[in-house]
Amino acid sequence: MEKEVNLLGEKLSGRRFDIARKVHDIRLSEASFEQRQLISSIINEEEIIKIRANFISLFAESLTDGVSEEEAYRRIEKWGKETGEYIYGLGIPLDEALKDTSYYRAFIRDVLEEEIVKHNLSIKTVFAVSRKIDPLLDHAVYCFSLTYVHYYKKNLDASKTAFLELSVPVVPLMNGIAILPLIGNIDTERAQLIMEEALQEAVKLKLTMLIIDLSGVMIVDTMVADQLFKVISALELLGVKSILTGIRPEIAQTVIKMGIDFRNVDIKVNLQQAFKELDKEGK
């Protein structure tokens, strides 16, 4: 039986480019004109077919004497990591990439069935091959998907970080004075970033005063208030005076109800009032 399995591995290897071409042609026929144009602009056809043929080779090798089950799975995992990253980099959606799976399975099965009938191989060989190929293909899909999702999440996290950084702009106004306009809701992650950015920019810009404008913040809860106090205290340790402006009436009511004490914080109604105060101090 081992010789028969080995024979099927050799036959599958010899037909790998035929299978690769079939998968490629049928997937191309399913794609829209725009999708075909996009794919052809990123990678040429021969390269795609080569990638597909190399993938099929992994299954052919798993049927040969020289490759253990452990080694076959190791190679599949390596392929999944490399190809998952590569396909993600091309911008191909995961669900679109996974459509290949059913065609690989069907065309590999067709070749093996043809050779089994042609050489009149035993039923034991059929089951032995199936026990090798099917789990291996499932594992390939798992490794590929896991890697793809990893890079997708990594890119999403990077985009979120970039967005958060843009949402915490410390804007210099004049020598030693800057403004930090806050807009939108402030969650724990953004609150921590506000702390980090405020302190870094205070040192970088050699600030003596930072105006923190809250006119764009709709909700101030205990967590936000606590974080603001921490920012103000940390800035004070650096020799930077803080001024709060733009506290909305509804927020002021919430602050009073929650018993949050802003008495020791320099507060101005709006930026205009803060600028007038700066002019007086300048004179």
N, C-alpha and C positions, 0 to 999 in steps of 0.2 A: 504493500500500500504506500509506503514511503516513496518508492520510485515513481508511483503514479502521481502522487501529490507534487513531487519535484518536477515531473514532466509538465504538469499544469502550470506550475510557476514559470517554467521556461517559455511555454506557449503564450502565457499572459504577458510576459515581458516582451516577446516578439511582436505582440499586437498592441502595445501600449500607445503608439502614435496613432493607430487606427481608431482606438477608443477615444483618445484625446481629441482627435479631429471630429468625431461624431458628437461628443459632448459640446465642443466649441460651436459646431454648425447649428445644432438644435437650440442652444442658448442664444446664439446670434439671431436666429429666426424669430425668437420670442421677444427680442429687444426692440424698442421703438427706434426710429431713425435718430432721434436726439441722443439716445443712450449709446447707439453704435458709433456715432460721431465722437461722443465724449470718450469712450473706451479707446477708439483708434487714435485719438489725440494724446492719450496717456501712455499706451503700450502697444507695440506692433503685434500682429496676429501670430507670427512665428514664436514670439516670446511667450504668449499665452499658451499656445499648444505645447511648448516645451515644459512649461510649469505643470500643465495637466498630465503630460506623459511621465514626468518625474514622480508625480503623486501616485500614479498607477504602478510605477516600478516598486514602490514601497510594499504594495500588496503582493506583487509577483515575488519579491524577495522573501516575503514572510512564508512562502510555500517551499522554499529551497532548504536543503540540508544545512547550509552554512549559517543560517540566521535563526537564532533562538527566539522564543516568544518574547522574552524580556527585551532583547535587542530590537525586535520588530516594533514593540510599543515605544521604546526609547526614540526610535527614528520617527515614528508618527508624532510623538510629542514635540520633537524638534521641528518637524514640518509645520505642525499646528502653530507654534510660537512664531516662526519666521514668516509663514504665509499670512497668519492673522494680522500681524503688524504691517505686512506689505499691502494687503488688500485694504486695510483701514487707511493707510497712507494714500492709496489711490482714490479714496472717497467713495468706494462702492458700498452701498448699504448692506448690512449683515443679512437681512432676509433675502436680498437678491443673490448674494454669494452662496447662501445655503441651498438655493434651488438646484445647484449642481449635484448635490448629494444623491438624489433619486436617480439621476441619469448615470452617474458613476456606478451605482449599485446595479442598475439594470444592464448596462453595457458590459460590465465585468462578468456578470452572471451569464449573459448571452455567449460570451467567448468561452467561458469555462464549460457551459452546457454543450456547446458545439464540439469542443475537444473531447469531452467525456463520452459523447455519443460516437464520435469518430473513432476513438480508440477503445470503445466498449469497456470503459473503466467500471470498477465495482461500486456498489451503493455505499460501501464504507468510505470510499474515497470522496464521494459526493458530500457526505456528512462531515468528514474530516476537514474538507476545504471550506465548507460553510461555517464551521466552528471557528476557523481562523479569520476569514475575510469579514464576516458581518460584525463581530465585536470590534475588530480593528477599524473598520470604517466608522462605527459609532464613536469610537474613541477619537478618531481624527476630527470629527465634527465637534466633539466636546472641547478638545484642545484648541481648535481654531476659534470657536465661539468665545471661549474663556479669554484668550489673548485679545481678540477683537474688542470685547467688552472692556477689558482692562485699559486699553489705549483710548477707547471712547470716554471712559470715566476720567482718565488722566487728563485728557484734553478738556473735558467739561469742567473739571476742578480748576485747571489753569485759566480757563475763560472766566470762571466765577471769581477767581482771585483777582484777575485783571480788572473785571468789572467793579469789584469792591474797592480796589485801589483808586480807580477813577472816581468812585463815589465819595472819596475822602480827600478832596483837594485842599491843600493849604496854599492860599493865594497871597503872595507878598503885596502889601499896599504901599509901604514906604519903608525907609530904613529902620529895621528892628521891629516892624509891625506887620502882622499878617492877619488874614481872616480865614476861618474854617466854616464854610457854609454847608450845613447838613440838610439833606433832602431825603424824604421817605422814612420807612420804618427802620428801626435799629434793633437788630437781633444780637445775640451773644457774640457771634463771629465778627460782625461788623463793628460792634462796640470795642472788641479787642484790637481790631485794625485801626480804629480811631485813636486809641491810646498809643499804639506803636508809631503811626504816621505823625501824630502831633508832636511826640517827643523827638523823633528823628528830624523832622523839618525845623523844629525849634532850635536844635543844635546846628543844623546845616545853614539856616538863614540867620543865625545869631539873633534870635528874637528877644525882645524885652516885653512884648505884649502880643497876645493872640485873642482875636475876637471870635467867639464861637456863636454862629448865628443859627437859631433853631426855628426860623420862620417856615422852613419847609418840612419840619417834623410834625406829624399829625398826632402821635401818641408818645407820651413820656410815662413809663411805668417805673416801678421801684428799681428794676435792673438798669434801665437807661439812666435814671437819676444817679444811682450809685456809681455807674461808670463815668458819668460826667464829673462827679466829685473826685474820682480817682485821677482823671485827666488833669483837672484843675490843680489838685494837690501835687501831682508829679511835676507839672509845669512850674509850680511855685518853688519846688526844690531846685529847679534849674534857673531860678531867677526870672521866670516869665510870668507876668501878670495876665490873668484871664478875665475877659468880659463876656457875659452871656447876653445875647440880644434875640429879639423876635419870638419870645414866649407867647404863644397864642392864648386867648382868654380861656378856651376850654381846657387847655393844658394847665393853665394857672389854677383853675378850679380843681382839677384832678390832683395837682401837687398839694393843695391845701387839704383836701379830703384824705389824702394818703399820709399826711403829716410829715412830708418831706421838707426839710429846713434849708432854704436857700438864703438865709439872712446874712451869712458870711461871704456870700458870693456877689461880686460887682455885676449888677443887672441893669441893662438899659432897654427901653421900650423897643427901639429899632436901631438900625445901623446909622441913620442920620443923627440920632441922639449920641451914639457912641463916637461918631466923627467930630461932633461939636465938642465933646468932652476932650478929645485928642487935641483939637485946635486950642482949647483953653490951656491945656497942659503944655502945649508947644510954645504958647506966648509966655 
